[in-house]
């Protein structure tokens, strides 16, 4: 009986030690797998280049216009338009045109109780197309004469140019000049008593 008990005890110890080894091996394998999965999904990124520049522009007025563009095209034979080859595309975009000045070019001087300020010429600083405002009024395209991407891009460039011309024609630069004077007057008022000093704006 004693030998039988000792045999069972040795077998139990052997089985437990073998089981423990298996458990340790399983844990090690799982750890390696988890480590492998983690590295597989890891992503890396780095900044290749950053450039900063001083901007000396002061936007003092903006105008928003809605511009409509018409694109037409067809096939011709000996100068005669071929039937069923006509394509026509009418669409619109809103364009925001901003105007102002380069404030690094502003010159001013103090003479007795007069502040003389010389302003550079007002100019268009930016023209931004509002892509969310896109509207299509007519889209009639023939399979024999499709409107190309380059033609569409050219039409959009012309649309932005027209927006700038419309904004200028409706007083954009004059309003930009008036608002620039108002803004600069506020700047000078923070340093000088305008009851004692007169501000005179002139063209540079």
Buried (B, 14 or more C-beta within 10 A) or exposed (E): EEEEEEEEEEEEEEEEEEEEEEEEEEEEEEEEEEEEEEEEEEEEEEEEEEEEEEEEBBBBBBBEBEBEBEBEBBBEEEEEEBEEBBBBBBBBBBBBBBBBBBBEEBEBEEEEEEBBBBBBEBEBBEBBBEEEBEEEEEEEBBEEBEBEEEBBEEBBEEBBEBBBEBBBEEEBBEBBBBBBBEEBBEEBEEEBEEEEBEBEBEEE
